[in-house]
Amino acid sequence: MKNKKLLYTALSASLLLAACGTDTSEEDNDKQPIENTDQGADTGTEASEGTESETDGAEGTDTTDENASSEDEATEDDTTSDSESEADSSESDDATTLADAVETESDEQSFKMQVLPTYELTSEEPGRDILYVKEHEDKYMVIGTMQASETDFDKAVENMTETLAATSEDASPVELTDVAQLPTSKELEKVKAYRVDSAEGPITAMIFQKGELIVRVMMYDNNDESYYEEYLKMAETIQPK
């Protein structure tokens, strides 16, 4: 009888242990984390998109630099074009002013110049030529030339201003500094110009060096300064013959 109770007890214990082992396994299985494959995919996509955004940002920076460089080059081109246009315009104006001029040599001095059809060049004496308006002979320009190696420029300027001062009793010579009243040729050096006003019109004295030649002129104009610009342009063309 004892043996049957012991056998029964052993069978019951075995069944109980088997049941416990099965539940524990299932609980362990229930507690294992489930892999989220979608989250990993999303993370990879976001990382990829982040990389692409950084690449786009870098490309955007390069594009901005290229645009800035292009704008700088365009500005330089515009500035250069403007400067060239101004120079071409100045040369064009000079060419138009002296379009019909004829090269004429002095009979008494060693120079030649371009003379417009409405003017005439004549030599009065050694060291003195007169360029006058044909229809108004009282409007003229006196021309004298000297060798730079034989002349002190500052002394020549002093003598010129003294001569100019003697032409007017009421006014003193005033130096001209306005670029519009001065010669523009780059060949001219050490340019000085002075003016006095008279009842008949302004009288302008100018001296400049052109290579080895020093040129001094006295321009007699009317009150409207009708001839000053042409005087100036023709004086600039004086050169050794």
C-alpha positions in Angstrom: 0.0 0.0 0.0 2.9 2.3 0.8 4.5 1.5 -2.5 1.4 2.6 -4.4 1.3 5.9 -2.6 5.0 6.5 -3.3 4.5 5.7 -7.0 1.5 7.9 -7.2 3.3 10.8 -5.5 6.3 10.4 -7.8 4.0 10.5 -10.9 2.3 13.6 -9.6 5.6 15.4 -9.0 6.8 14.6 -12.5 3.7 15.9 -14.1 3.9 19.1 -12.0 7.5 19.7 -13.0 6.8 19.1 -16.6 3.9 21.6 -16.5 6.2 24.2 -14.8 8.9 23.8 -17.4 6.5 24.4 -20.3 5.1 27.6 -18.7 8.5 29.0 -18.0 9.6 28.5 -21.6 6.5 30.1 -23.0 6.9 33.1 -20.6 10.5 33.5 -21.7 9.5 33.4 -25.3 6.8 36.0 -24.5 9.4 38.3 -22.9 11.9 38.3 -25.9 11.9 41.6 -27.8 10.5 41.7 -31.2 12.8 43.3 -33.8 11.4 46.3 -35.5 12.5 46.0 -39.1 10.4 49.0 -40.1 12.3 51.3 -37.7 15.6 50.2 -39.0 14.5 50.9 -42.5 13.2 54.3 -41.5 16.5 55.1 -39.8 18.5 54.2 -42.8 16.2 56.3 -45.0 16.6 59.3 -42.7 20.4 58.9 -42.6 20.4 58.8 -46.4 18.3 61.8 -46.7 20.5 63.7 -44.2 23.6 62.8 -46.3 21.9 64.0 -49.4 20.9 67.3 -47.7 24.5 67.9 -46.6 25.6 67.3 -50.2 23.0 69.7 -51.5 24.2 72.3 -49.0 27.8 71.9 -50.2 26.7 72.2 -53.8 24.7 75.3 -52.9 27.8 76.9 -51.3 29.8 76.2 -54.5 27.0 77.7 -56.6 26.9 80.8 -54.5 30.7 81.2 -54.8 30.5 80.8 -58.5 27.7 83.4 -58.8 29.7 85.9 -56.7 32.8 85.3 -58.8 30.7 85.8 -62.0 29.3 89.1 -60.6 32.8 90.3 -59.8 34.1 89.5 -63.3 31.0 91.2 -64.8 31.7 94.3 -62.7 35.4 94.4 -63.8 34.3 94.0 -67.4 31.8 96.8 -67.1 34.4 99.1 -65.5 37.0 98.3 -68.2 34.3 98.8 -71.0 33.4 102.2 -69.5 37.0 103.3 -69.3 37.6 102.2 -72.9 34.4 103.9 -74.1 35.5 107.2 -72.4 38.9 107.0 -74.1 37.4 106.1 -77.5 34.9 109.0 -77.1 37.7 111.5 -76.3 39.8 110.3 -79.3 36.7 110.5 -81.5 36.0 114.1 -80.4 39.6 115.1 -81.2 39.4 113.4 -84.6 36.1 115.2 -85.4 37.4 118.6 -84.3 40.5 118.3 -86.7 38.9 116.2 -89.4 39.6 118.7 -92.2 42.9 120.1 -90.8 45.9 120.3 -93.1 49.5 119.8 -91.9 51.3 123.1 -92.2 55.0 123.9 -91.6 56.3 127.2 -90.1 58.5 129.2 -92.5 60.6 130.6 -89.7 60.5 128.0 -86.9 61.3 124.3 -86.8 57.7 123.1 -86.1 54.7 121.9 -88.0 51.0 121.6 -87.0 47.5 120.7 -88.1 45.6 123.8 -89.3 41.8 124.0 -89.8 40.5 125.4 -93.1 39.1 128.6 -91.4 42.6 129.5 -90.1 45.8 130.5 -91.6 49.4 130.2 -90.3 51.9 132.9 -91.1 55.4 133.7 -89.9 56.0 137.3 -88.8 59.6 137.0 -87.6 62.0 134.3 -86.3 60.5 132.9 -83.1 57.0 134.2 -83.8 54.2 132.7 -85.8 50.6 133.9 -86.0 47.6 131.5 -86.5 44.6 133.7 -87.2 41.0 133.3 -88.0 40.5 134.2 -91.7 37.2 136.1 -91.2 38.3 137.7 -88.0 42.0 138.6 -88.1 41.9 140.2 -84.7 41.3 136.8 -83.2 44.5 134.8 -83.4 47.1 132.7 -81.6 50.8 133.7 -81.3 53.2 130.7 -81.4 56.8 130.5 -80.2 59.0 127.4 -79.8 62.2 126.8 -77.9 64.5 123.8 -77.4 64.1 122.2 -74.0 67.9 121.7 -73.7 68.4 125.5 -74.1 65.5 126.7 -71.9 64.7 126.7 -68.2 61.0 125.9 -68.1 60.2 127.8 -64.8 61.9 130.9 -66.2 59.9 130.6 -69.4 56.7 130.5 -67.3 57.7 133.6 -65.4 58.4 135.5 -68.6 55.1 134.4 -70.1 53.1 135.6 -67.1 54.9 139.0 -67.2 54.0 139.3 -70.9 50.4 138.4 -70.2 50.1 140.8 -67.3 51.2 143.6 -69.7 48.2 143.0 -71.9 45.7 144.2 -69.2 45.8 147.2 -67.0 42.9 146.1 -64.8 43.4 142.4 -64.2 46.2 140.1 -63.0 46.8 136.7 -64.6 44.9 133.8 -63.1 46.1 130.2 -63.5 43.8 127.8 -65.2 43.2 124.5 -63.4 39.9 123.3 -65.0 40.7 120.3 -67.1 38.2 121.5 -69.7 40.4 124.5 -70.3 43.7 122.6 -70.6 45.1 120.3 -73.4 44.4 116.6 -73.0 47.2 115.1 -75.1 49.3 112.6 -73.2 52.3 113.7 -75.2 52.4 117.1 -73.5 54.5 117.7 -70.3 54.7 120.4 -67.7 51.6 122.3 -68.9 50.9 125.7 -67.4 48.2 128.1 -68.5 47.1 131.6 -67.3 44.4 134.0 -68.3 43.4 137.7 -68.1 40.1 139.3 -69.2 40.0 142.2 -71.5 37.2 144.3 -73.0 37.6 142.4 -76.3 37.7 139.0 -74.7 39.9 136.7 -72.6 43.6 136.4 -73.4 45.1 133.0 -72.5 48.9 132.2 -72.3 50.0 128.6 -72.2 53.3 126.8 -72.2 54.0 123.1 -72.4 56.8 120.7 -73.2 56.5 118.1 -76.0 59.6 115.9 -76.1 62.5 118.2 -76.7 60.3 121.1 -77.8 58.9 123.8 -75.5 55.9 125.6 -77.0 54.5 128.9 -75.8 51.2 130.3 -77.2 49.1 133.4 -76.6 45.4 133.0 -77.5 43.2 136.1 -78.2 39.5 135.1 -78.2 36.2 136.9 -78.1 33.9 137.2 -75.1 32.0 134.1 -76.2 35.2 132.1 -76.4 34.2 131.0 -79.9 37.7 129.9 -80.9 39.4 128.7 -77.7 38.6 125.0 -78.2 40.0 125.0 -81.7 43.1 127.0 -80.6 43.7 124.4 -78.0 43.3 121.4 -80.3 45.6 122.8 -83.0 48.2 123.8 -80.4 48.3 120.2 -79.2 49.4 119.1 -82.7 52.5 121.2 -82.8 55.6 119.1 -83.2 59.2 119.3 -84.6 59.3 119.2 -88.4 
